[in-house]
Amino acid sequence: MKVLVADDDIMSRYLTIKVLSDAGFQVVSAANGKEAWDILQSENPPRLVVLDWMMPVVDGVEVCRRIRENEMWQYTYVLLLTARSYKCDIVAALKAGTDDYLTKPFNRDELVARVQIGEGVLSREENLTRINGEWRAMLDAAPFGVACVTADGCIRRANSAFLQLSGFAGIKKLLGTNLAQTVFRNETDYQGMLEFIRSGQPFDAVRIEAYRRDGTTRWISVCGRPLEGVAGAVYEITTSLIPAMTAANARPDIVASGYRPNDGKEASP
């Protein structure tokens, strides 16, 4: 794995490079924080960074802060080297986003061990990213719509079929909107859906008339189930189109929970 070592002290930088190179890492180096930041802005930058705290131009903590503020698609693991050992200094480094720290002068074996820990963290993160990408590809290939929402009905994730059903121009425009702004614009249907979301109760095969962004409508079958740990979402809704469905033949479909589709008429008790 490629590792960036940034230290303004020539001897300290040489020693760190030597120790990590002997351990099998591919090392690139910088003599100050600005050089380190420039390297991190280049194409295919190192994802494992060893920074000295006290450096001219830009110090290690500031480099770490910039990394966290500009992080987008992949995580960068930061190990901070410092002669400071006061608790307040350690807290400041951690608040800036440092993953780990090591006091100088360091033990060679400990440095290698700490960097290997970072390598392991990044390896697991890459594996999760790959799995998530495969899940996304599989979900987008599904013929039915899927939307993951918060307790207030805000959409956090959605697949291509749900996007197409809603009629939004792109996924970025859809994410962050409320279900009431998408296909569930009928107040009765929306409030009924919201009750299930907030109570965490599943429901099956509710038929409703979905409203698209261009004003057209389609009859769909909707299912819902609670979920955990998906970008802040607490509930998953799946939708599938019902060919040639009309309000007249949608009326008999009532789930056991009592949630009824709305066709513009008052539902019977």
Disulfide bonds with the S-S distance in Angstrom:
none
